[in-house]
Amino acid sequence: MARSRPGRCGRRGRRGRPGRCGRRGRCGRGALLACAAWTAGWVLAAALLLRAHPGVLSERCTDEKSRRILAALCRDYESGALVGDLCEDLCVAGKLLYRRCLYYESGKKVLQADWRGRPVILKSKEEAFSSFPPLGLLEDAADEGAQDFPEAELLLLVAGEVRNALGLELPGGSLRPLWPGGRGPRWRGQLASLWSLLQQEEFVLFSLLQDLSRHALPVLGSCGHFYAVEYLAAGSPRHRALFPLEGAAGGPRGSRGQAKAVSDMALSFLDMVSHFEDDFSHRLHLCDVKPENFAIRSDYTVVAIDVDMAFFEPKMREILEQNCTGDEDCNFFDCFSKCDLRVNKCGAERVNSNLQVICDKIFRHWFSSSLGGSALSFPRQRQLRDAVQECADPRSTARGPPRAARDVFRKLRHLLRATQRELQDAEE
C-alpha cells in the first residue's frame, strides 16, 4: 500500500518558517471543514454501496461457525426436538460430512457436504432451529396433554403455509411431497421440523417442482430446518461462457466446441422459459436472473439452483401491486410493472418477462460479440446478435401483444437450431 503524503498542516514553510497552519488558526477551521466534508462523502458512498449491494455486510462465512451450527443441529436431534431422514447420517453414522462453507447472507446458511460420497448442498433460511416460529398446534396440544392431531387439521395448516409462501391454493393431493408420512415415536419432532421447512419459500418451491421440472433442483432430504439439494457448480461472470464447462459432456474443445456448448445452453434456457411460462397452473416468474443462480448439468440442461426470488403469478401480482409515484417504484429486482399515476398504484401485471431478462443478462454476454471466433459464419453471428438485442429490449414486448413475445422466442429458437446445424455441418 502506498504511503500517504503528509498534509499541508504537517509541513514547515520555506526557510524553516512555520507553515500556513501556524498563523491565526486559519487552517484549523479549514481542516475541520475539509474533514467533515470527507466524512460526509464516505458516509454517502457507503449508503449508496449498501443500497446497491446489501450483502456486503453479510456475516463472515467460516468453517468454525458452520461446524458449530451443525453441532447444534445434532444436539437438537439427540434431544428429540427435530428429526429428518438425513439426521442419522449427519449426527450418528458419519455418512453426511461437512466440507466447506459457501456463503452466509441475510441469515441464510449455505454449506457444502458429502453425502455417501455424493456432493450436496445444505441450506437453511436461519441458523438455529429455535429461530423459526413454533407450530401453535403443538404448543396447544402440549398444554392440554394431547398427543394426537386430526390429519385434516394438519393438512389445512400445510396448505395455508404453501399459500403464504407461493400464493397457491393447492388440493390435499398436491401436498404429498411436503407431507411428513406415517406417525412414529418422534411425530412431534417431525411436525416441528416440517413447520420450520415450510417457513422457507425455496424449500416449498423445490419440493413441489421436483417431480414436475428438470429445470429445478430436487430436495434430497432434510434434518430439522436444513434441507439438502444436489450440488451443481453455479455460473459466474468470471467464466468465459458464464458456466464451468469442464464437466459437461467431456468439456468442449476449440472454438467450435465452445460455440456448440453455448448454443446448447441457450436452447435449454429457452426450454426453461417455455416450461415456466406454460407448464404449470400459473406462470413462474424469475425476479433475480444472474449466472450465479443457475447451473448446467453434463448434458447442458440449465437448472435454477437459487429460487428465493421466483414467484408464481398470484404471488407476483401481490408483490407488484404497491403504492408508487413513478415507474421506478414498481421495479422489484428483475420484475417490473408500471405506475398508474391516476391512483398512484403499481400495476399487478408484470410488463417485462423471463425471456427479456435472460436475453439481457445471459444471452447478451454470449452473442453481443462473435460467437466462438470463426466457428460460425459472420451472417449467422449478426443474426443472433440482432435477435438477442431485440429480445433484450423491454420496449419490444412490454405491454405489447403476446404474439410479439412469441415471435421473438421463435426467432431465437430457430436461429439457435440453425447454429447447431451449421456447426454440425462444419464438423462433417
N, C-alpha and C positions, 0 to 999 in steps of 0.2 A: 504494500500500500504506500502510495506517495506521501511524504511528509507535508503537513500543511505549513504554509509560509506564515510567519508572524504578521499579525495585522498592523496597521499604521500606529495604533496606540502602543505597540510593544517595541517600537524602534526609536532611536535617538535621532535628532535632526543633524543636519550637516555641521561639521566642525565641532562636534561634541555638544551642541546646544540641545536643550530639551525639545522633543518632538512637539507637534502641534497640540497634542492632547494634554500637554503640561500647562497650557495657558488658559486661564479663566474658566476651566471646566467645560469648554465648548464641546470637546469630543465626548465627554461623559454622557451628555444628553443625546448626542448624535448616535453614539454607540448603543445606548439603551433603546432608542427608536429602531435602529437597524436590527438589533437582537429581537425586538418584539415583532418586527415585520418578518424576519427569518422564521421565527417560531410559528407565526400565523400561517406562513406559506406551507410549512411542513405539516401543520395540523390539517389544512385544507387538502393537501396532496394525500395524506393518509386517509382522510374521509372519502375522497374520490376512489382511492385504491380499494378500500373496504367495500364500497358500494359496487364496484365492478367485479371484485374477486373476494366474496365473503369468506372463502376458505382459507385465506392467508393466516387467519388466527386460529385455524383448526388445531386441535390437540396433537402433540407430537406422537407419532406412531412408533412405538418401541416394542422390542421382543419382551422385555421385562414386564411391561404393563400388560401386554397381550397374554402372557403366561399367567399373570395374576387373575385376569378376567376369566380364563378357562378354569383355573383352580377354584375360583368362587362358584362357577357354574357346577363343577363336580361336587362341591360341598353341599350345594342346594339339592343336587340329585341324590346324594347319600342320605340326606335328611328326609327325602320323600317329597320335598316341595315342588319338584319338577320332574318330568320324565321325557322320553323321546327315544326313537329307535336307534339313535346314534350314541346315546349316553353311555351304554355299556362299553362300546368300542373306545370311546373317548376317555372314560373315567376308570375303567376296570381292566379291560383286555389290552389296552395299549395298541389298538389297531387303527385309531384315528389320531395321527401325530401332528402337532403344530409344527409348521415350517417357518413362516415369516409373517410379519405384519405388512399388509398392503396399504391401508390408509384408515385414519380416523377423520371424520368430517361431520360437524354438527351433531355429535353424539353417535353417529353411525360407525360401527366397527366392522372392518372387512379384513379377514385373515385367510392366509393360505395354509392348507394342511394336506397330508397324505392319508387317504382312507383305503386301507387294504391294498396299498401300492398304487392307488389312483389319485392324481392331484385333484383337490376340490377347493372350493371357496366356502368359508363360514361367514355368515352375515347376521348382523342384528342392528336394529334401529337404535338400541340403547345398550349401555354397558352391562347393567345389572338387571337381574330378573325382577327385583323389587321396584325398579323404575317404572314398570308397567302398571296401570291401574288394575286392581284385583277384580275378579268376577264377583259381582254383588250377590249372585245366586249362591255361590259357595260360602260367602260370609254369613248370609241369612240362614243357610242350612246349618252352618256350624253353631250359630246361636241357638237354633231350635233343636240341635242334636240329630238332625236328619242326615241320612247317608245316601238317599236316592233322589233323583230328579227326573221328572217326566221328560221323555225324549222329545216330545213335541215342543216343549218349552225351550229346550236346548237348541233345537233346530231354528226356532224363531230368533234366538239370540245370535246364532251364527249368521242367519240371513240378514239380520239387522246390521251386523258388522260389515258384511260384504256390501250392503247398500251404502253404509257410511264411507267405506274405503273406495269403492269403484262407481257408486251411483247406479248400481244394477239391482233390479228386482229378480231374484233367481228362485225357481222352484226347488223344493227339497231335494229332488233327484240330482240336480246340478251341483249340489254341495258335497257330493261324495268325496272328492279329493281333499276336502277340509275336515271331514268327519273323523273323530278320534278312534272309531272302531269299537270293539267289544269292551265291556266293563271288566276291569281286572282289579287286583288289590291296590293299585295306585291310581284309581279312577279320578280322585280329586286332583292329584298332581297332573294327570293327563288333561283334565279340563283347564286347570290353571295355565298349563303350558300352551294349549291351543289358544286360550284367550290372549296370551302375550303375543303369539304369532299373528292373530287376527288384527292386532293393532298396527301391523306392518303392511302397508299397501302393496309393496313389491312382492312380499311372500304370497299374499292373496292372489295377485295377478298371475304370478308364475304358476301357482298351484292350479288355477282354473284353466290356464293355457297349455299345461304340459302335455295333454293328450290331443290338443287341437292345433298346435302350431309348431312347425320345425324351426321357426324364427325366434323362439323364446326358450330360455333355459328351463329344463325340468327341475323340480325340487327333489333332491336325492334322499333327504331325511332331515331330522331335526333333533335337537336336545334342548329342552326348555325354550328359551327365546331365540336361540341361534338355529339357523337353518343352513343346509348345505346345498350348493349347486355345483355343476360341472365347472372345472377350471378351463378357461379358454383365454389365450393371450389377447388382451384388449388392443385396439388400434391406438395410434398416436400420430400426431402431426410430424414427429421426428422420422417416421418411416417414409421412404420414398413413395411407396404405394399405399400409405396410411396404415396398412396392416402387415404384420410379420408374415411373410410367405414361405419361410424356410420349411415349415412342416406341412404345407399344403400340397398335396398331390406330388410329393417329391421335390417341390420347390421349382419355380420357373427358371429357365436358363435363357440368357440372352435377351435382347430387346423384344424378339417375337414372343418368347415365353412370358415376359413381363406384360406385354400388351394383351395376351390371351388371358392372363390371370385377372387383369383389371376389367376386361370385358365380361368375364365370368362373374366377378364380384358385383359389377354394375347391374347385370341381369338379375342377380339374386336380390339386390336392393329393390329393383322394380317388382320382383315377385313378392317381396315383403310388403311393399306399398299396396299392391293389389290385394294381398291377403288381409292386411289390417283394414283396408277400406271396405271389402265386400264379404268376407267370410264369417263374420260374427253378426250377432243381432244388432250391434251398434258399431260404428266406426271407432277405431282405436287411434287416438292422436298422440304423436310423439312430440313433446314440447322441449326436449333437450337433445338435439341432434349434434353429435360430435363423434369423432373416431373413437374416443375413449369409452363410449357407451355401447360399442358394437365389437364383435369378434367374428372370425371366419373359421369354419371347420375345414378339414383337409380337402373336402370336395368344393370349397369356395362358397358354401352356403353361409349367408350372413345371419348372425344371431344377435338379438338385442340382449345384452348382459346386464344392463342397468336401466330399470324401467320405473324409477322413483318418480319420473316426470312424464309418465304415459297415462292417458285418461280415456275412458270410453266416452262416447258422445254426451250422455246425460251429465256426467261429472264435468266434462269440458264446458258445457253451457253454463253450469252453475258457477264455475271458476271465472269465466269471461264476463259474465253479466254483473259488472261493478259500476260504481259511480265514476264519472270522468269529466274532464274539462277539455280534452283533446285526444286524438288518436293514440298518442304515446302512452296515455294512461291505460290503454286497452291491450298492451303488449304483455303477454305472460310468457316470458322466455321466448321460445320459438313459435308460440301460438298467438296469432294476432286477431283482433276484431276491430270494429270501427266505433267511434264515439258518436252517438246521436245527440247533437248539441241542443236539440229542442227539449230534451228531458235530462240531459247530462248523464246518460247511461250508456255503457258499452253494450254493443250487440252480443247476443248469446251465441251467434253463429261465427265460427272461425272463418276468416276470409283468405288466409293462406292455407297451405296443405302440406302433408308429409312429403309429397313429391317435390314441391317447390323448395322446401328447406333442405332436403337431401341433395337436390341439384346444386343448391347454393353452397352447402358446407362440405359435401363429399365429392360430387361429380366435377365441380369447378377445378378442384385440385388435380384431378386426373386428365381432364380434357381441355383445359384452358391453353395448354401448350401441346407440342407434338407428343402423341401417344407412342411410347416405345421407340422414339427416334425414327429410323427409316423403316420400321416394321410395317407401317401402314402407308398407303398412298396418301399424298397430300390432299386430294379432293375428299377422301374419307375423313381425314383428320379435321378438315374445315367443316364438313357436315356435322360431325359430332360436336365440335366446339360451338357452332351456331345453335344447334338444338339444345345444348345444355344452357347456353346463355338465355335462350327463350324460356326454357323451363324454370331457370333460377329467378327470372324477373317476376316479382309478385304481381305486377300490373297485367301480366299476360293472362292470369286466371282469376285474380281477385274479383269477386262479385260478378264474374263473367258466367256465361252458360256452362253447365257441367261438360258439355261437348268439347269446349276449348281445352280443359284439363285432360280429357281422354285423348284428344288428338295429339297433344304434346307427349303423353305417355306412349301412345302407339308409335309415334315417330322415333322416340328414343329406343324403344324396344326393337323396331325394325332396323335401325342403324347399328345397334349392338350385335344383332344376329348377322347382319351383313358383314360386320367387322370380323366375327368369328369365321365366317365362310372365307373371307379374304385371307385371313391368317392360315386357315387350313389349306387353301389352295397354294399358298406360298410354300408351305412345308412339302407339298407333293411335287 
